[in-house]
């Protein structure tokens, strides 16, 4: 007779046939729901990408698409971009911040 641990790791092993069917259907429904959400997310991303006007964003997306290895994005950005990020982090530490509303108003013509 199998241990309780085996039954816990494989709930269908000892379940009656009708319970196995319920477990399978539940797993299938979760997979379908997940697939639907992924497809919805993909469509939303496609819609968003078609509105992009910024060449840098498009170049970054192309890099992501072409990247087949797990390369750290930090190693793929320019020194200028790294310096800008470091400057922003230093500004945060020094308390040089602006409220989101102010920044949004300042850059609204580009958003």
MDTraj code that builds the backbone (N, CA, C; nanometers):
import mdtraj as md
import numpy as np

residues = "UNK UNK UNK UNK UNK UNK UNK UNK UNK UNK UNK UNK UNK UNK UNK UNK UNK UNK UNK UNK UNK UNK UNK UNK UNK UNK UNK UNK UNK UNK UNK UNK UNK UNK UNK UNK UNK UNK UNK UNK UNK UNK UNK UNK UNK UNK UNK UNK UNK UNK UNK UNK UNK UNK UNK UNK UNK UNK UNK UNK UNK UNK UNK UNK UNK UNK UNK UNK UNK UNK UNK UNK UNK UNK UNK UNK UNK UNK UNK UNK UNK UNK UNK UNK UNK UNK UNK UNK UNK UNK UNK UNK UNK UNK UNK UNK UNK UNK UNK UNK UNK UNK UNK UNK UNK UNK UNK UNK UNK UNK UNK".split()
xyz = np.array([
    [0.0842, -0.1183, 0.0000],
    [0.0000, 0.0000, 0.0000],
    [0.0883, 0.1240, 0.0000],
    [0.0498, 0.2242, -0.0747],
    [0.1290, 0.3460, -0.0904],
    [0.1150, 0.4343, 0.0325],
    [0.2139, 0.5150, 0.0538],
    [0.2123, 0.6061, 0.1684],
    [0.1204, 0.7251, 0.1415],
    [0.0905, 0.7984, 0.2483],
    [0.0087, 0.9190, 0.2344],
    [0.0804, 1.0226, 0.1493],
    [0.2128, 1.0289, 0.1588],
    [0.2898, 1.1255, 0.0802],
    [0.2697, 1.1009, -0.0689],
    [0.2682, 0.9734, -0.1090],
    [0.2472, 0.9416, -0.2508],
    [0.1095, 0.9877, -0.2952],
    [0.0100, 0.9705, -0.2089],
    [-0.1257, 1.0129, -0.2437],
    [-0.1347, 1.1649, -0.2554],
    [-0.0595, 1.2355, -0.1718],
    [-0.0622, 1.3810, -0.1761],
    [0.0057, 1.4318, -0.3026],
    [0.1180, 1.3711, -0.3403],
    [0.1891, 1.4179, -0.4591],
    [0.1170, 1.3810, -0.5874],
    [0.0360, 1.2769, -0.5846],
    [-0.0382, 1.2370, -0.7031],
    [-0.1830, 1.2120, -0.6622],
    [-0.2655, 1.3175, -0.6565],
    [-0.4016, 1.3029, -0.6048],
    [-0.4890, 1.2128, -0.6909],
    [-0.4553, 1.1940, -0.8174],
    [-0.5401, 1.1104, -0.9033],
    [-0.5112, 0.9625, -0.8848],
    [-0.3978, 0.9291, -0.8243],
    [-0.3585, 0.7885, -0.8132],
    [-0.4611, 0.7057, -0.7372],
    [-0.5134, 0.7589, -0.6273],
    [-0.6052, 0.6822, -0.5436],
    [-0.7485, 0.7319, -0.5530],
    [-0.7728, 0.8319, -0.6331],
    [-0.9084, 0.8864, -0.6438],
    [-0.9966, 0.7941, -0.7270],
    [-1.1236, 0.7815, -0.6900],
    [-1.2160, 0.7054, -0.7730],
    [-1.2240, 0.7671, -0.9124],
    [-1.2698, 0.6896, -1.0092],
    [-1.2725, 0.7323, -1.1489],
    [-1.3440, 0.8665, -1.1675],
    [-1.4610, 0.8856, -1.1088],
    [-1.5333, 1.0117, -1.1284],
    [-1.4585, 1.1293, -1.0675],
    [-1.3866, 1.1069, -0.9563],
    [-1.3059, 1.2140, -0.8981],
    [-1.1886, 1.2478, -0.9892],
    [-1.1305, 1.1467, -1.0528],
    [-1.0207, 1.1712, -1.1471],
    [-1.0683, 1.2575, -1.2627],
    [-1.1900, 1.2295, -1.3105],
    [-1.2444, 1.3092, -1.4202],
    [-1.2615, 1.4549, -1.3773],
    [-1.3113, 1.4775, -1.2549],
    [-1.3287, 1.6139, -1.2042],
    [-1.1949, 1.6855, -1.1945],
    [-1.0938, 1.6150, -1.1424],
    [-0.9609, 1.6739, -1.1283],
    [-0.9054, 1.7092, -1.2661],
    [-0.9210, 1.6182, -1.3635],
    [-0.8725, 1.6429, -1.4990],
    [-0.9443, 1.7620, -1.5605],
    [-1.0770, 1.7683, -1.5463],
    [-1.1533, 1.8795, -1.6025],
    [-1.1115, 2.0111, -1.5399],
    [-1.0897, 2.0134, -1.4094],
    [-1.0467, 2.1351, -1.3412],
    [-0.9117, 2.1801, -1.3939],
    [-0.8183, 2.0872, -1.4080],
    [-0.6867, 2.1203, -1.4623],
    [-0.6958, 2.1709, -1.6044],
    [-0.7826, 2.1112, -1.6848],
    [-0.8008, 2.1526, -1.8232],
    [-0.8614, 2.2920, -1.8285],
    [-0.9601, 2.3194, -1.7419],
    [-1.0229, 2.4515, -1.7390],
    [-0.9208, 2.5582, -1.7005],
    [-0.8354, 2.5268, -1.6014],
    [-0.7337, 2.6237, -1.5608],
    [-0.6377, 2.6502, -1.6761],
    [-0.5986, 2.5458, -1.7475],
    [-0.5073, 2.5620, -1.8606],
    [-0.5723, 2.6470, -1.9692],
    [-0.7015, 2.6219, -1.9979],
    [-0.7707, 2.6999, -2.1007],
    [-0.7826, 2.8459, -2.0592],
    [-0.8143, 2.8703, -1.9311],
    [-0.8251, 3.0072, -1.8812],
    [-0.6911, 3.0778, -1.8926],
    [-0.5848, 3.0073, -1.8571],
    [-0.4507, 3.0640, -1.8671],
    [-0.4162, 3.0944, -2.0126],
    [-0.4496, 3.0021, -2.1037],
    [-0.4240, 3.0234, -2.2465],
    [-0.5003, 3.1451, -2.2973],
    [-0.6246, 3.1606, -2.2520],
    [-0.7071, 3.2745, -2.2936],
    [-0.6443, 3.4044, -2.2437],
    [-0.5990, 3.4050, -2.1178],
    [-0.5359, 3.5250, -2.0625],
    [-0.4077, 3.5596, -2.1372],
    [-0.3293, 3.4580, -2.1718],
    [-0.2056, 3.4825, -2.2455],
    [-0.2377, 3.5407, -2.3825],
    [-0.3361, 3.4842, -2.4496],
    [-0.3738, 3.5348, -2.5814],
    [-0.4249, 3.6784, -2.5718],
    [-0.5021, 3.7066, -2.4671],
    [-0.5523, 3.8429, -2.4462],
    [-0.4359, 3.9388, -2.4234],
    [-0.3394, 3.8967, -2.3395],
    [-0.2222, 3.9800, -2.3140],
    [-0.1437, 4.0043, -2.4427],
    [-0.1277, 3.9007, -2.5241],
    [-0.0551, 3.9162, -2.6501],
    [-0.1233, 4.0191, -2.7404],
    [-0.2538, 4.0099, -2.7497],
    [-0.3277, 4.1041, -2.8342],
    [-0.3150, 4.2477, -2.7828],
    [-0.3185, 4.2642, -2.6514],
    [-0.3022, 4.3973, -2.5932],
    [-0.1626, 4.4520, -2.6214],
    [-0.0627, 4.3659, -2.6149],
    [0.0744, 4.4089, -2.6447],
    [0.0868, 4.4476, -2.7912],
    [0.0288, 4.3674, -2.8798],
    [0.0319, 4.3991, -3.0234],
    [-0.0338, 4.5342, -3.0486],
    [-0.1476, 4.5550, -2.9873],
    [-0.2195, 4.6819, -3.0035],
    [-0.1327, 4.7983, -2.9557],
    [-0.0679, 4.7812, -2.8423],
    [0.0177, 4.8857, -2.7870],
    [0.1380, 4.9117, -2.8781],
    [0.2001, 4.8050, -2.9271],
    [0.3184, 4.8196, -3.0125],
    [0.2842, 4.8970, -3.1394],
    [0.1662, 4.8764, -3.1929],
    [0.1288, 4.9471, -3.3158],
    [0.1152, 5.0979, -3.2951],
    [0.1038, 5.1420, -3.1697],
    [0.0917, 5.2856, -3.1420],
    [0.2254, 5.3514, -3.1122],
    [0.3323, 5.2715, -3.0985],
    [0.4630, 5.3272, -3.0627],
    [0.5182, 5.4150, -3.1737],
    [0.5713, 5.5278, -3.1341],
    [0.6352, 5.6200, -3.2279],
    [0.7842, 5.6335, -3.1962],
    [0.8224, 5.5918, -3.0777],
    [0.9580, 5.6073, -3.0275],
    [1.0490, 5.4967, -3.0830],
    [1.1515, 5.5368, -3.1580],
    [1.2434, 5.4401, -3.2187],
    [1.3177, 5.3582, -3.1141],
    [1.3513, 5.4202, -3.0016],
    [1.4249, 5.3494, -2.8972],
    [1.3438, 5.2330, -2.8427],
    [1.2159, 5.2562, -2.8188],
    [1.1299, 5.1484, -2.7688],
    [1.1217, 5.0348, -2.8698],
    [1.1086, 5.0694, -2.9952],
    [1.1000, 4.9677, -3.0994],
    [1.2317, 4.8902, -3.1084],
    [1.3440, 4.9608, -3.0989],
    [1.4739, 4.8933, -3.1015],
    [1.4877, 4.7979, -2.9833],
    [1.4423, 4.8406, -2.8664],
    [1.4483, 4.7540, -2.7472],
    [1.3621, 4.6290, -2.7664],
    [1.2453, 4.6456, -2.8252],
    [1.1593, 4.5301, -2.8515],
    [1.2251, 4.4351, -2.9509],
    [1.2902, 4.4900, -3.0515],
    [1.3610, 4.4062, -3.1481],
    [1.4744, 4.3302, -3.0798],
    [1.5455, 4.3972, -2.9896],
    [1.6522, 4.3296, -2.9149],
    [1.5954, 4.2153, -2.8315],
    [1.4827, 4.2402, -2.7685],
    [1.4188, 4.1371, -2.6878],
    [1.3797, 4.0174, -2.7737],
    [1.3222, 4.0462, -2.8896],
    [1.2796, 3.9405, -2.9816],
    [1.3991, 3.8590, -3.0306],
    [1.5075, 3.9281, -3.0630],
    [1.6247, 3.8620, -3.1187],
    [1.7095, 3.7924, -3.0136],
    [1.6901, 3.8283, -2.8885],
    [1.7700, 3.7712, -2.7810],
    [1.7272, 3.6276, -2.7539],
    [1.8182, 3.5359, -2.7733],
    [1.7883, 3.3937, -2.7492],
    [1.8510, 3.3441, -2.6197],
    [1.9418, 3.4216, -2.5650],
    [2.0070, 3.3812, -2.4413],
    [1.9619, 3.4718, -2.3280],
    [1.9974, 3.4309, -2.2087],
    [1.9602, 3.5103, -2.0919],
    [2.0692, 3.6140, -2.0655],
    [2.0692, 3.7177, -2.1455],
    [2.1657, 3.8250, -2.1327],
    [2.1027, 3.9345, -2.0481],
    [2.1798, 3.9859, -1.9554],
    [2.1309, 4.0928, -1.8693],
    [2.1130, 4.2198, -1.9520],
    [1.9981, 4.2824, -1.9410],
    [1.9693, 4.4032, -2.0189],
    [2.0704, 4.5135, -1.9901],
    [2.1249, 4.5163, -1.8688],
    [2.2213, 4.6195, -1.8324],
    [2.3441, 4.6125, -1.9241],
    [2.3811, 4.4937, -1.9636],
    [2.4971, 4.4757, -2.0507],
    [2.4681, 4.5161, -2.1953],
    [2.3425, 4.5359, -2.2286],
    [2.3062, 4.5666, -2.3663],
    [2.2698, 4.7138, -2.3874],
    [2.2656, 4.7914, -2.2808],
    [2.2325, 4.9333, -2.2985],
    [2.3611, 5.0144, -2.3091],
    [2.3490, 5.1339, -2.3631],
    [2.4667, 5.2190, -2.3843],
    [2.5157, 5.2773, -2.2518],
    [2.6405, 5.3268, -2.2551],
    [2.6967, 5.3934, -2.1370],
    [2.6146, 5.5167, -2.1002],
    [2.5656, 5.5857, -2.2018],
    [2.4820, 5.7041, -2.1791],
    [2.3549, 5.6658, -2.1015],
    [2.2935, 5.5552, -2.1395],
    [2.1725, 5.5088, -2.0695],
    [2.2057, 5.4650, -1.9274],
    [2.3183, 5.3969, -1.9103],
    [2.3609, 5.3560, -1.7752],
    [2.3836, 5.4781, -1.6864],
    [2.4500, 5.5804, -1.7425],
    [2.4757, 5.7032, -1.6654],
    [2.3454, 5.7729, -1.6276],
    [2.2499, 5.7742, -1.7198],
    [2.1199, 5.8370, -1.6909],
    [2.0485, 5.7630, -1.5786],
    [2.0552, 5.6306, -1.5803],
    [1.9920, 5.5508, -1.4739],
    [2.0617, 5.5776, -1.3408],
    [2.1942, 5.5772, -1.3423],
    [2.2692, 5.6040, -1.2185],
    [2.2383, 5.7433, -1.1638],
    [2.2271, 5.8412, -1.2529],
    [2.1932, 5.9777, -1.2109],
    [2.0534, 5.9804, -1.1481],
    [1.9594, 5.9098, -1.2090],
    [1.8243, 5.9031, -1.1545],
    [1.8214, 5.8387, -1.0169],
    [1.8979, 5.7328, -0.9994],
    [1.9043, 5.6672, -0.8681],
    [1.9673, 5.7589, -0.7637],
    [2.0708, 5.8345, -0.8051],
    [2.1333, 5.9310, -0.7130],
    [2.0338, 6.0409, -0.6750],
    [1.9542, 6.0862, -0.7719],
    [1.8517, 6.1878, -0.7436],
    [1.7501, 6.1352, -0.6422],
    [1.7122, 6.0110, -0.6571],
    [1.6163, 5.9510, -0.5631],
    [1.6751, 5.9496, -0.4227],
    [1.7996, 5.9023, -0.4115],
    [1.8646, 5.8955, -0.2798],
    [1.8786, 6.0338, -0.2160],
    [1.9004, 6.1365, -0.3002],
    [1.9180, 6.2738, -0.2496],
    [1.7842, 6.3442, -0.2260],
    [1.6741, 6.2781, -0.2594],
    [1.5426, 6.3381, -0.2364],
    [1.4989, 6.4337, -0.3448],
    [1.5688, 6.4349, -0.4573],
    [1.5313, 6.5231, -0.5684],
    [1.4250, 6.4531, -0.6532],
    [1.3017, 6.4648, -0.6085],
    [1.1901, 6.3971, -0.6726],
    [1.0824, 6.4969, -0.7117],
    [1.0022, 6.4606, -0.8104],
    [0.8868, 6.5415, -0.8497],
    [0.7642, 6.4509, -0.8427],
    [0.6515, 6.5058, -0.8007],
    [0.5280, 6.4267, -0.7986],
    [0.4904, 6.3813, -0.9407],
    [0.4282, 6.2687, -0.9495],
    [0.3886, 6.2112, -1.0781],
    [0.3054, 6.3085, -1.1605],
    [0.2144, 6.3802, -1.0962],
    [0.1285, 6.4760, -1.1685],
    [0.2116, 6.5836, -1.2390],
    [0.3160, 6.6317, -1.1711],
    [0.4014, 6.7345, -1.2315],
    [0.4758, 6.6795, -1.3528],
    [0.5295, 6.5610, -1.3377],
    [0.6047, 6.4993, -1.4475],
    [0.5127, 6.4702, -1.5652],
    [0.3953, 6.4193, -1.5357],
    [0.2994, 6.3884, -1.6424],
    [0.2620, 6.5150, -1.7193],
    [0.2403, 6.6240, -1.6454],
    [0.2047, 6.7507, -1.7099],
    [0.3200, 6.8027, -1.7949],
    [0.4415, 6.7886, -1.7437],
    [0.5603, 6.8351, -1.8143],
    [0.5818, 6.7589, -1.9460],
    [0.5530, 6.6292, -1.9457],
    [0.5797, 6.5456, -2.0625],
    [0.4540, 6.5024, -2.1387],
    [0.3411, 6.5628, -2.1111],
    [0.2165, 6.5165, -2.1703],
    [0.2154, 6.5219, -2.3228],
    [0.2901, 6.6145, -2.3807],
    [0.2899, 6.6228, -2.5269],
    [0.3581, 6.5012, -2.5917],
    [0.4391, 6.4277, -2.5151],
    [0.5041, 6.3093, -2.5680],
    [0.4340, 6.1791, -2.5265],
    [0.3401, 6.1889, -2.4366],
    [0.2720, 6.0685, -2.3881],
    [0.1509, 6.0338, -2.4694],
])
top = md.Topology()
chain = top.add_chain()
for i, resn in enumerate(residues, 1):
    res = top.add_residue(resn, chain, resSeq=i)
    for name in ("N", "CA", "C"):
        top.add_atom(name, md.element.get_by_symbol(name[0]), res)
traj = md.Trajectory(xyz[None], top)
